[in-house]
Amino acid sequence: MRNKSEFRFHFSNLCILSAVVLGVAGVLVTVFATASRAAPHAGVPVAAKPHRSERADHWLWQNPLPQGNDLRGASFVNANWGTVVGAYGTIARTRDGGRKWTIQTSGTTENLWAVSFSDVIHGTVVGEGGTILRTTDAGAHWVNQPSGTTFQLRGVSFTDVNNGTVVGEGGTILRTTDGGNTWVPQVSGTGNSLFGVSFTDANTGTAVGGTFGESTILRTTDGGNTWVSQSNSGTVFLFDVSFTDTNDGTVVGDQGTIFRTTNGGNTWAPQISGTMKTLYSVSFTDANHGTICGFEFGGTGIILRTTDGGANWVEQTSYSLPQGANSFYAVSFADANTGTIVGDAGIILQTSNGGAQWNSQPSVTFNFLYGVSFTDGKNGTAVGYQNPDGMILRTTDGGTTWSRQSSGLSDPFDGINFFGVHFINATTGTIVGEEGLILRTTDGGNSWVQQVSDTTDWLYGVHFADENHGTAVGFLNGTILTTTDGGQSWVPQPSGTTGLLGVYFTDSNTGTVVGNDGAILKTTDGGQSWVAQNSGTTNQLRAVSFTDANTGTVVGDQGTILRTTDGGQHWAAQASGVSDTLLGASFGDADNGTAVGQLGTILRTTDGGHSWIREESGTNQDLYGISCIDAATRTVVGSYGAIIRTLEPGPTPTPHPTPTPRPHPTPAPRPGAMSN
């Protein structure tokens, strides 16, 4: 049997993907790219219809707050007004220094990498697929501007309303002198990717980038009509640059690299950072005061501060974040004291005293959440990973607030994974997890009691028909455990298979389990005997939901959805319209159900699965579990602590085209499920 750390890799590889891509293997930044989108040639006037900032979708973030998509760029024009951007077209805006954030409609699901505001109302955002977005009303509307390229655009700098420069993959440099109505390509003289750009006036600017073994610094003093390569001793990717005037500038990059110039880049001198971590963003407000942020592959983020132009860099550690997300990707200071750092899963850190103290937005966890169970509109429990005691979150107000509960267990070396949870009423529930863990509460989770499972299998699913009769299933050995006394005793039952992931019982006798290779097993005698059913597929099946003894739905790999109306004697494939792996399913009644899966997939049916419509989830985080109370009240949990909730049916969903698959590792539905 494999050890815990090997199994944890199956889900932690998603947690650290950002660090892999953005760190020492900087050239792999395209992992986040969506398929290229054709754009008009540069010079074509913009005629795109603006998008209103009020989002039409009805899924709302409950954790992290204000939202949980990775944030890659930040721009503050003063202590109060700022904009942050990131994955899945995320744009969020504050006008009170970050006390309140408004999520704005960008009109795209492309990952956005950088943002530059020249004043409170005029701003430009750039991202993948050659995306350029422009606002002239503080983000109330964002307009797509033709860039003439499908390359990733990684950096943007505007010095005034009209004059701006964008840089990106393959040495791409684009220039506008009319606020982006037209973008004109410039000759960079390099094929290396460019990641950062900083202009101090309409004519004077510096762009940085690189490739393996080479750091690239380019300089212009004529608005980009000519770009000149500047000599430097770097051999790593450079990711960002900040100039405060035409002479004084700093660039940062891989392996703790910092270079400084005081003569416009005629010479670049290395500075001592004191770290080998990837330094990803830098912001200076004057020649002396500057802040750098970054991350370490598989490790923690870093914040460095100088008050003497970089002669000395001091690490700042006066911040506290929940486990699970530690990478910092962008920093923006409005003045010497007031700054913002953003990163993984919507991290927002803010300071008003030059970093002596950094305060974070409210979040209870950034760790993966795998299961969720609601018994009514208010009472619910979500479970996942946490070191050392496993993650148990509880709400009694419909998710307005989530509070941690103690499992009473501890594994300070590896932490603990909880995968499945089911509550039969507001007070009585069961959790299952790694190495045969089973916990039971009868007081709403105020106390949890460990039960004896007599197995070391990894238990992924649990379901109770009533307070006494329950079943848990495991992946490694195809374990099926049943109890008739609320878990005081658990009895193993032969399944004849391996790799079981989902379980559902409609009464104490009638239940279904699903798993590897299209396996569906049915019992009508409380599990004393299990009969294999013909699923018609060899795809891995991840979750099952029944509304009565006859009517049920199963979901799994490759967008698989199966439906039965005769207790599983026949399973019919339903058209999901997606190829993404579906990881969870829940029905409020026979007609109304929801399936969730990787890359933020949410599918909804209102006719028993005759048609499935894709809903806009607002995220590309993998979604693992869902609990439907009725057609309107649904809660979903997923990676990086994602919890999203809808209380209203909202407008009738419109058909959504199947997205072009993005390069992305195939995730396990829960840790270990990819192993056979």
RALINPE-V13080 format. One record per residue. N is the residue number from 1. RES is the residue in one letter. PSI is psi in radians with two decimals (999 if undefined). OMEGA is omega in radians with two decimals (* if undefined). Layout:
# RALINPE-V13080
N & RES & PSI & OMEGA
N & RES & PSI & OMEGA
This chain:
# RALINPE-V13080
1 & M & 2.43 & 3.13
2 & R & 2.71 & 3.14
3 & N & 3.03 & -3.03
4 & K & -0.71 & -3.06
5 & S & -0.60 & 3.11
6 & E & -0.73 & 3.14
7 & F & -0.61 & -3.11
8 & R & -0.47 & -3.14
9 & F & -0.55 & -3.06
10 & H & -0.47 & 3.07
11 & F & -0.48 & -3.11
12 & S & -0.36 & 3.09
13 & N & -0.50 & 3.06
14 & L & -0.64 & -3.13
15 & C & -0.69 & -3.01
16 & I & 0.10 & -3.11
17 & L & -0.72 & -3.12
18 & S & -0.76 & -3.11
19 & A & -0.67 & 3.11
20 & V & -0.84 & -3.02
21 & V & -0.69 & -2.99
22 & L & -0.13 & -3.07
23 & G & -2.23 & -3.00
24 & V & -0.48 & 3.08
25 & A & 0.95 & -3.03
26 & G & -0.50 & -3.12
27 & V & -0.29 & -3.10
28 & L & 0.29 & -3.13
29 & V & -0.37 & -3.11
30 & T & -0.07 & 3.08
31 & V & -0.55 & -3.11
32 & F & -0.07 & -3.02
33 & A & 2.45 & 2.91
34 & T & 3.02 & 3.10
35 & A & 2.51 & -3.09
36 & S & 2.48 & 3.13
37 & R & 2.23 & -3.12
38 & A & 2.48 & 3.11
39 & A & 2.64 & 3.09
40 & P & 2.84 & 3.12
41 & H & 2.66 & 3.09
42 & A & 2.56 & 3.13
43 & G & -0.20 & 3.12
44 & V & 2.22 & -3.14
45 & P & 2.60 & 3.13
46 & V & 2.32 & 3.08
47 & A & 0.34 & -3.07
48 & A & 2.59 & 3.09
49 & K & 2.28 & -3.13
50 & P & 2.71 & 3.11
51 & H & 2.34 & 3.10
52 & R & 2.68 & -3.05
53 & S & -0.38 & 3.11
54 & E & 2.06 & -3.08
55 & R & 2.39 & -3.08
56 & A & -0.39 & -3.10
57 & D & 2.79 & -2.99
58 & H & 0.28 & 2.99
59 & W & 2.18 & -3.07
60 & L & 2.47 & 3.12
61 & W & 2.31 & 2.97
62 & Q & -0.43 & 3.05
63 & N & 2.45 & -0.28
64 & P & 2.94 & 3.10
65 & L & 2.51 & 0.08
66 & P & -0.24 & 3.07
67 & Q & 2.95 & -2.98
68 & G & 0.21 & 3.04
69 & N & 2.61 & 3.09
70 & D & 2.40 & 3.08
71 & L & 2.29 & -3.02
72 & R & -0.34 & -3.08
73 & G & 2.69 & 3.12
74 & A & 2.50 & 3.09
75 & S & 2.00 & 3.06
76 & F & 2.22 & 3.13
77 & V & -0.35 & 3.01
78 & N & -3.04 & -3.05
79 & A & -0.36 & -3.06
80 & N & -0.71 & -2.98
81 & W & 2.13 & 3.13
82 & G & 2.76 & 3.14
83 & T & 2.39 & 3.06
84 & V & 2.59 & -3.09
85 & V & 2.80 & -3.14
86 & G & -2.61 & -3.02
87 & A & 2.66 & 3.04
88 & Y & 0.66 & 3.07
89 & G & 0.36 & -3.06
90 & T & 2.25 & 2.95
91 & I & 2.20 & 3.09
92 & A & 2.52 & -3.00
93 & R & 2.43 & 3.01
94 & T & 2.57 & 3.04
95 & R & 0.19 & 3.12
96 & D & 0.59 & 3.07
97 & G & 0.34 & 3.06
98 & G & 0.05 & 3.07
99 & R & -0.56 & 3.10
100 & K & 2.41 & 3.14
101 & W & 2.47 & 3.06
102 & T & 2.16 & 3.07
103 & I & 2.16 & -3.08
104 & Q & 2.69 & 3.12
105 & T & 2.02 & -3.11
106 & S & -0.41 & -3.08
107 & G & 0.17 & 3.13
108 & T & 2.74 & 2.97
109 & T & 0.16 & 3.04
110 & E & 2.61 & 3.04
111 & N & 2.29 & -3.11
112 & L & 2.35 & -2.96
113 & W & -0.49 & -3.03
114 & A & 2.73 & -3.11
115 & V & 2.51 & 3.09
116 & S & 2.11 & 3.02
117 & F & 2.30 & 3.09
118 & S & -0.38 & 3.03
119 & D & -2.96 & -3.04
120 & V & -0.56 & -3.00
121 & I & -0.36 & -3.06
122 & H & 2.07 & -3.12
123 & G & 2.74 & -3.14
124 & T & 2.41 & 3.12
125 & V & 2.48 & 3.10
126 & V & 2.75 & -3.11
127 & G & -2.72 & -3.06
128 & E & 2.83 & 3.13
129 & G & 0.41 & -3.12
130 & G & 0.36 & -3.06
131 & T & 2.26 & 2.94
132 & I & 2.17 & 3.10
133 & L & 2.52 & -3.09
134 & R & 2.42 & 3.01
135 & T & 2.53 & 3.03
136 & T & 0.22 & -3.13
137 & D & 0.71 & 3.07
138 & A & 0.42 & 3.06
139 & G & 0.05 & 3.03
140 & A & -0.59 & 3.02
141 & H & 2.43 & 3.01
142 & W & 2.29 & -3.10
143 & V & 2.31 & 3.09
144 & N & 2.21 & 3.12
145 & Q & 2.29 & 3.11
146 & P & 2.20 & -3.12
147 & S & -0.37 & -3.09
148 & G & 0.17 & 3.13
149 & T & 2.75 & 3.01
150 & T & 0.10 & 3.05
151 & F & 2.72 & 2.95
152 & Q & 2.35 & 3.03
153 & L & 2.17 & -2.90
154 & R & -0.37 & -3.11
155 & G & 2.62 & 3.14
156 & V & 2.48 & 3.11
157 & S & 2.10 & 3.03
158 & F & 2.38 & 3.09
159 & T & -0.34 & 3.08
160 & D & -3.01 & -3.05
161 & V & -0.57 & -2.98
162 & N & -0.62 & -2.95
163 & N & 2.09 & -3.13
164 & G & 2.74 & -3.13
165 & T & 2.44 & 3.13
166 & V & 2.46 & 3.08
167 & V & 2.80 & -3.12
168 & G & -2.73 & -3.08
169 & E & 2.67 & 3.01
170 & G & 0.46 & -3.13
171 & G & 0.31 & -3.10
172 & T & 2.28 & 2.96
173 & I & 2.21 & 3.09
174 & L & 2.54 & -3.07
175 & R & 2.43 & 3.00
176 & T & 2.54 & 3.03
177 & T & 0.17 & -3.13
178 & D & 0.64 & 3.08
179 & G & 0.35 & 3.08
180 & G & 0.06 & 3.03
181 & N & -0.60 & 3.00
182 & T & 2.44 & 3.06
183 & W & 2.23 & -3.06
184 & V & 2.22 & 3.11
185 & P & 2.52 & 3.08
186 & Q & 2.73 & -3.13
187 & V & 1.99 & -3.12
188 & S & -0.46 & -3.10
189 & G & 0.16 & 3.12
190 & T & 2.66 & 3.00
191 & G & 0.00 & 3.12
192 & N & 2.57 & 3.09
193 & S & 2.48 & 3.10
194 & L & 2.30 & -3.01
195 & F & -0.43 & -3.08
196 & G & 2.66 & 3.14
197 & V & 2.49 & 3.13
198 & S & 2.10 & 3.06
199 & F & 2.44 & 3.08
200 & T & -0.35 & 2.99
201 & D & -3.13 & -3.03
202 & A & -0.38 & -3.05
203 & N & -0.50 & -2.90
204 & T & 2.06 & -3.11
205 & G & 2.84 & -3.14
206 & T & 2.38 & 3.08
207 & A & 2.54 & -3.10
208 & V & 2.72 & 3.11
209 & G & -2.45 & 3.09
210 & G & -3.01 & 3.04
211 & T & -3.11 & -3.13
212 & F & 2.15 & 3.10
213 & G & 0.09 & -3.06
214 & E & 2.22 & 3.01
215 & S & 2.31 & -3.09
216 & T & 2.23 & 3.00
217 & I & 2.15 & 3.13
218 & L & 2.58 & -3.08
219 & R & 2.45 & 3.01
220 & T & 2.54 & 3.03
221 & T & 0.19 & -3.14
222 & D & 0.65 & 3.08
223 & G & 0.31 & 3.08
224 & G & 0.07 & 3.04
225 & N & -0.61 & 3.01
226 & T & 2.40 & 3.05
227 & W & 2.30 & -3.08
228 & V & 2.28 & 3.07
229 & S & 2.32 & -3.14
230 & Q & 2.43 & -3.11
231 & S & 2.45 & 3.05
232 & N & 2.85 & -3.07
233 & S & 0.18 & -3.06
234 & G & 2.59 & 3.08
235 & T & 0.35 & -3.08
236 & V & 2.98 & 3.04
237 & F & 2.33 & 2.99
238 & L & 2.28 & -2.97
239 & F & -0.38 & -3.11
240 & D & 2.81 & -3.10
241 & V & 2.51 & 3.09
242 & S & 2.07 & 3.04
243 & F & 2.42 & 3.07
244 & T & -0.34 & 3.04
245 & D & -3.07 & -3.04
246 & T & -0.33 & -3.07
247 & N & -0.68 & -2.94
248 & D & 2.05 & -3.12
249 & G & 2.76 & -3.12
250 & T & 2.41 & 3.04
251 & V & 2.65 & -3.11
252 & V & 2.77 & -3.13
253 & G & -2.76 & -3.11
254 & D & 2.77 & 3.01
255 & Q & 0.64 & 3.08
256 & G & 0.37 & -3.05
257 & T & 2.27 & 2.98
258 & I & 2.23 & 3.00
259 & F & 2.55 & -3.11
260 & R & 2.45 & 3.02
261 & T & 2.56 & 3.02
262 & T & 0.21 & -3.13
263 & N & 0.65 & 3.06
264 & G & 0.29 & 3.09
265 & G & 0.08 & 3.04
266 & N & -0.61 & 3.00
267 & T & 2.51 & 3.09
268 & W & 2.21 & -3.11
269 & A & 2.33 & 3.09
270 & P & 2.56 & 3.05
271 & Q & 2.73 & -3.09
272 & I & 2.01 & 3.14
273 & S & -0.46 & -3.10
274 & G & 0.26 & -3.12
275 & T & 2.78 & 2.99
276 & M & 0.14 & 3.12
277 & K & 2.80 & 3.07
278 & T & 2.14 & 3.08
279 & L & 2.06 & -2.86
280 & Y & -0.37 & -3.12
281 & S & 2.60 & -3.12
282 & V & 2.49 & 3.12
283 & S & 2.07 & 3.03
284 & F & 2.45 & 3.08
285 & T & -0.34 & 3.00
286 & D & -3.09 & -3.04
287 & A & -0.38 & -3.05
288 & N & -0.65 & -2.96
289 & H & 2.04 & -3.13
290 & G & 2.71 & 3.14
291 & T & 2.45 & 3.12
292 & I & 2.50 & 3.00
293 & C & 2.78 & -3.12
294 & G & -2.71 & -3.03
295 & F & 3.00 & 3.09
296 & E & 2.36 & 3.10
297 & F & 2.08 & 3.12
298 & G & 0.15 & -3.08
299 & G & -2.41 & -3.03
300 & T & 2.90 & 3.07
301 & G & 3.01 & 3.13
302 & I & 2.50 & 3.04
303 & I & 2.19 & 3.10
304 & L & 2.54 & -3.10
305 & R & 2.45 & 3.03
306 & T & 2.57 & 3.03
307 & T & 0.17 & -3.12
308 & D & 0.66 & 3.08
309 & G & 0.28 & 3.08
310 & G & 0.03 & 3.04
311 & A & -0.58 & 3.05
312 & N & 2.29 & 3.05
313 & W & 2.25 & -3.09
314 & V & 2.25 & 3.11
315 & E & 2.36 & 3.08
316 & Q & 2.28 & -3.07
317 & T & 0.20 & -3.06
318 & S & 1.08 & 3.06
319 & Y & 2.77 & 3.14
320 & S & 2.24 & 3.11
321 & L & 2.54 & 2.98
322 & P & 2.76 & 3.08
323 & Q & 2.67 & 2.91
324 & G & -0.46 & 3.13
325 & A & 2.09 & -3.04
326 & N & 0.04 & -3.09
327 & S & 2.29 & 3.11
328 & F & 2.31 & -3.01
329 & Y & -0.39 & -3.11
330 & A & 2.56 & 3.10
331 & V & 2.45 & 3.08
332 & S & 2.14 & 3.06
333 & F & 2.31 & 3.09
334 & A & -0.53 & 3.04
335 & D & -3.06 & -3.02
336 & A & -0.42 & -3.06
337 & N & -0.48 & -2.93
338 & T & 2.00 & -3.08
339 & G & 2.86 & -3.12
340 & T & 2.40 & 3.04
341 & I & 2.41 & 3.12
342 & V & 2.81 & -3.11
343 & G & -2.56 & -3.10
344 & D & 2.43 & 2.91
345 & A & 0.60 & 3.07
346 & G & 0.29 & 3.07
347 & I & 2.29 & 2.97
348 & I & 2.02 & 3.03
349 & L & 2.43 & -3.13
350 & Q & 2.55 & 3.11
351 & T & 2.60 & 3.05
352 & S & 0.14 & -3.13
353 & N & 0.68 & 3.07
354 & G & 0.34 & 3.08
355 & G & 0.06 & 3.03
356 & A & -0.54 & 3.01
357 & Q & 2.27 & 3.06
358 & W & 2.27 & 3.13
359 & N & 2.43 & -3.08
360 & S & 2.76 & 3.04
361 & Q & 2.69 & -3.06
362 & P & 2.14 & 3.05
363 & S & 2.46 & 3.14
364 & V & -0.39 & 3.09
365 & T & 2.66 & 2.91
366 & F & 0.05 & 3.11
367 & N & 2.82 & -3.10
368 & F & 2.41 & 3.02
369 & L & 2.30 & -3.00
370 & Y & -0.42 & -3.08
371 & G & 2.66 & 3.12
372 & V & 2.50 & 3.13
373 & S & 2.12 & 3.03
374 & F & 2.47 & 3.08
375 & T & -0.33 & 3.06
376 & D & -3.03 & -3.06
377 & G & -0.29 & -3.05
378 & K & -0.68 & -2.97
379 & N & 2.06 & -3.12
380 & G & 2.76 & -3.14
381 & T & 2.37 & 3.06
382 & A & 2.55 & -3.09
383 & V & 2.73 & 3.13
384 & G & -2.57 & -3.06
385 & Y & 2.51 & 2.99
386 & Q & 2.48 & 2.99
387 & N & 2.19 & 0.20
388 & P & -0.12 & -2.83
389 & D & 0.16 & -3.09
390 & G & 2.68 & -3.09
391 & M & 2.14 & 2.99
392 & I & 2.10 & 3.12
393 & L & 2.47 & -3.09
394 & R & 2.42 & 3.01
395 & T & 2.51 & 3.04
396 & T & 0.18 & 3.14
397 & D & 0.59 & 3.09
398 & G & 0.34 & 3.08
399 & G & 0.02 & 3.04
400 & T & -0.69 & 3.00
401 & T & 2.46 & 3.05
402 & W & 2.35 & -3.13
403 & S & 2.50 & 3.10
404 & R & 2.50 & 3.01
405 & Q & 2.59 & -3.13
406 & S & 2.31 & 3.09
407 & S & -0.36 & -3.05
408 & G & 0.04 & -3.14
409 & L & 2.94 & 3.12
410 & S & 2.29 & 2.98
411 & D & 1.47 & -3.04
412 & P & -0.24 & 3.14
413 & F & -0.88 & -3.07
414 & D & -0.28 & -2.96
415 & G & -3.10 & -3.04
416 & I & 2.42 & 3.06
417 & N & 2.19 & 2.90
418 & F & 2.30 & -3.03
419 & F & -0.65 & -3.04
420 & G & 2.57 & 3.11
421 & V & 2.46 & 3.03
422 & H & 2.20 & 3.05
423 & F & 2.34 & 3.12
424 & I & -0.43 & 3.01
425 & N & -3.04 & -3.01
426 & A & -0.38 & -3.05
427 & T & -0.42 & -2.96
428 & T & 2.07 & -3.11
429 & G & 2.89 & -3.10
430 & T & 2.45 & 3.08
431 & I & 2.46 & 3.04
432 & V & 2.77 & -3.10
433 & G & -2.70 & -3.04
434 & E & 2.65 & 3.02
435 & E & 0.74 & 3.02
436 & G & 0.28 & -3.11
437 & L & 2.29 & 3.00
438 & I & 2.19 & 3.09
439 & L & 2.59 & -3.08
440 & R & 2.43 & 3.03
441 & T & 2.56 & 3.03
442 & T & 0.18 & -3.13
443 & D & 0.61 & 3.09
444 & G & 0.34 & 3.08
445 & G & 0.06 & 3.04
446 & N & -0.55 & 3.02
447 & S & 2.49 & 3.11
448 & W & 2.38 & -3.13
449 & V & 2.21 & 3.09
450 & Q & 2.37 & 3.12
451 & Q & 2.73 & -3.09
452 & V & 2.04 & -3.14
453 & S & -0.38 & -3.08
454 & D & 0.58 & 3.03
455 & T & 2.68 & 3.00
456 & T & 0.16 & 3.08
457 & D & 2.71 & 3.07
458 & W & 1.99 & -3.06
459 & L & 2.13 & -3.04
460 & Y & -0.43 & -3.08
461 & G & 2.57 & 3.07
462 & V & 2.48 & 3.09
463 & H & 2.40 & 3.13
464 & F & 2.41 & 3.03
465 & A & -0.56 & 3.06
466 & D & -3.00 & -3.05
467 & E & -0.40 & -3.06
468 & N & -0.63 & -2.98
469 & H & 2.03 & -3.12
470 & G & 2.81 & -3.13
471 & T & 2.42 & 3.05
472 & A & 2.57 & -3.14
473 & V & 2.64 & -3.10
474 & G & 2.79 & -2.99
475 & F & -0.78 & -2.97
476 & L & -0.79 & -3.02
477 & N & 0.19 & -3.07
478 & G & 0.60 & -3.05
479 & T & 2.38 & 2.93
480 & I & 2.13 & 3.08
481 & L & 2.40 & 3.09
482 & T & 2.65 & 3.05
483 & T & 2.54 & 3.06
484 & T & 0.13 & -3.10
485 & D & 0.61 & 3.10
486 & G & 0.35 & 3.06
487 & G & 0.05 & 3.05
488 & Q & -0.55 & 3.02
489 & S & 2.40 & 3.08
490 & W & 2.29 & -3.05
491 & V & 2.21 & 3.10
492 & P & 2.55 & 3.11
493 & Q & 2.45 & -3.10
494 & P & 2.32 & 3.13
495 & S & -0.44 & -3.11
496 & G & 0.26 & -3.13
497 & T & 3.09 & 3.04
498 & T & 2.94 & 3.01
499 & G & 0.89 & 3.10
500 & L & 2.38 & -3.01
501 & L & -0.53 & -3.05
502 & G & 2.63 & -3.13
503 & V & 2.50 & 3.06
504 & Y & 2.30 & 3.07
505 & F & 2.36 & 3.09
506 & T & -0.39 & 2.99
507 & D & -3.10 & -3.01
508 & S & -0.30 & -3.11
509 & N & -0.54 & -2.90
510 & T & 2.04 & -3.12
511 & G & 2.87 & -3.11
512 & T & 2.41 & 3.02
513 & V & 2.64 & -3.11
514 & V & 2.81 & -3.14
515 & G & -2.48 & -3.02
516 & N & 2.63 & 2.98
517 & D & 0.61 & 3.10
518 & G & 0.35 & -3.07
519 & A & 2.27 & 2.97
520 & I & 2.14 & 3.12
521 & L & 2.49 & -3.09
522 & K & 2.44 & 3.00
523 & T & 2.54 & 3.03
524 & T & 0.19 & -3.13
525 & D & 0.63 & 3.09
526 & G & 0.32 & 3.07
527 & G & 0.04 & 3.09
528 & Q & -0.54 & 3.05
529 & S & 2.53 & 3.14
530 & W & 2.34 & -3.11
531 & V & 2.23 & 3.11
532 & A & 2.39 & 3.07
533 & Q & 2.73 & -3.11
534 & N & 1.89 & -3.12
535 & S & -0.40 & -3.11
536 & G & 0.20 & 3.14
537 & T & 2.73 & 3.00
538 & T & 0.08 & 3.09
539 & N & 2.61 & 3.07
540 & Q & 2.30 & -3.14
541 & L & 2.28 & -2.91
542 & R & -0.54 & -3.04
543 & A & 2.71 & -3.11
544 & V & 2.49 & 3.11
545 & S & 2.21 & 3.08
546 & F & 2.59 & 3.03
547 & T & -0.31 & 2.96
548 & D & -3.11 & -3.03
549 & A & -0.40 & -3.07
550 & N & -0.52 & -2.91
551 & T & 2.00 & -3.10
552 & G & 2.84 & -3.12
553 & T & 2.44 & 3.10
554 & V & 2.47 & 3.09
555 & V & 2.78 & -3.13
556 & G & -2.67 & -3.05
557 & D & 2.75 & 3.08
558 & Q & 0.58 & 3.11
559 & G & 0.37 & -3.08
560 & T & 2.27 & 2.97
561 & I & 2.20 & 3.11
562 & L & 2.57 & -3.09
563 & R & 2.43 & 3.02
564 & T & 2.56 & 3.03
565 & T & 0.19 & 3.13
566 & D & 0.62 & 3.08
567 & G & 0.33 & 3.07
568 & G & 0.06 & 3.04
569 & Q & -0.58 & 3.06
570 & H & 2.34 & 3.04
571 & W & 2.21 & -3.12
572 & A & 2.32 & 3.09
573 & A & 2.40 & 3.08
574 & Q & 2.58 & -3.11
575 & A & 1.98 & 3.14
576 & S & -0.45 & -3.10
577 & G & 0.08 & 3.13
578 & V & 2.79 & 3.05
579 & S & -0.02 & 3.11
580 & D & 2.63 & 3.05
581 & T & 2.26 & 3.09
582 & L & 2.24 & -2.93
583 & L & -0.32 & -3.12
584 & G & 2.70 & 3.11
585 & A & 2.55 & 3.09
586 & S & 2.40 & 3.12
587 & F & 2.35 & 3.02
588 & G & -0.54 & 3.03
589 & D & -3.08 & -3.02
590 & A & -0.47 & -3.09
591 & D & -0.63 & -2.96
592 & N & 2.02 & -3.13
593 & G & 2.84 & -3.12
594 & T & 2.42 & 3.03
595 & A & 2.51 & -3.13
596 & V & 2.79 & -3.12
597 & G & -2.76 & -3.01
598 & Q & 2.74 & 3.10
599 & L & 0.63 & 3.04
600 & G & 0.29 & -3.09
601 & T & 2.23 & 2.96
602 & I & 2.14 & 3.09
603 & L & 2.49 & -3.11
604 & R & 2.46 & 3.02
605 & T & 2.53 & 3.05
606 & T & 0.15 & -3.12
607 & D & 0.63 & 3.09
608 & G & 0.36 & 3.07
609 & G & 0.05 & 3.03
610 & H & -0.59 & 3.02
611 & S & 2.42 & 3.07
612 & W & 2.26 & -3.11
613 & I & 2.33 & 3.11
614 & R & 2.27 & 3.06
615 & E & 2.63 & 3.10
616 & E & 1.91 & -3.09
617 & S & -0.42 & -3.09
618 & G & 0.17 & -3.12
619 & T & 2.75 & 2.96
620 & N & 0.28 & 3.00
621 & Q & 2.53 & 3.08
622 & D & 2.34 & -3.12
623 & L & 2.20 & -2.96
624 & Y & -0.59 & -3.03
625 & G & 2.64 & 3.11
626 & I & 2.54 & 3.05
627 & S & 2.05 & 3.12
628 & C & 2.16 & 3.02
629 & I & -0.71 & 3.08
630 & D & -2.97 & -3.08
631 & A & -0.45 & -3.04
632 & A & -0.50 & -2.95
633 & T & 1.83 & -3.04
634 & R & 2.44 & 3.11
635 & T & 2.34 & -3.09
636 & V & 2.46 & 3.08
637 & V & 2.76 & -3.11
638 & G & -2.70 & -3.04
639 & S & 2.73 & -3.14
640 & Y & 0.64 & 3.06
641 & G & 0.30 & -3.07
642 & A & 2.22 & 2.93
643 & I & 2.09 & 3.07
644 & I & 2.65 & -2.96
645 & R & 2.49 & 2.98
646 & T & 2.39 & 3.12
647 & L & -0.22 & -3.09
648 & E & 2.52 & 3.10
649 & P & -0.54 & 3.14
650 & G & -3.07 & 3.13
651 & P & 2.71 & 3.11
652 & T & 2.16 & -3.12
653 & P & 2.55 & 3.07
654 & T & 2.63 & -3.13
655 & P & 2.44 & -3.10
656 & H & 2.20 & -3.14
657 & P & 2.52 & 3.09
658 & T & 2.14 & -3.07
659 & P & 2.61 & 3.02
660 & T & 2.21 & -3.07
661 & P & 2.43 & 3.08
662 & R & 2.59 & 3.03
663 & P & 2.12 & -3.02
664 & H & 2.35 & 3.10
665 & P & 2.48 & 3.10
666 & T & 2.06 & -3.07
667 & P & 2.67 & 2.92
668 & A & 2.63 & 3.11
669 & P & -0.57 & 3.04
670 & R & 2.84 & -3.04
671 & P & 2.33 & 3.03
672 & G & -0.27 & -2.98
673 & A & -0.15 & 3.09
674 & M & -0.26 & -3.11
675 & S & 2.53 & 3.10
676 & N & 999 & *
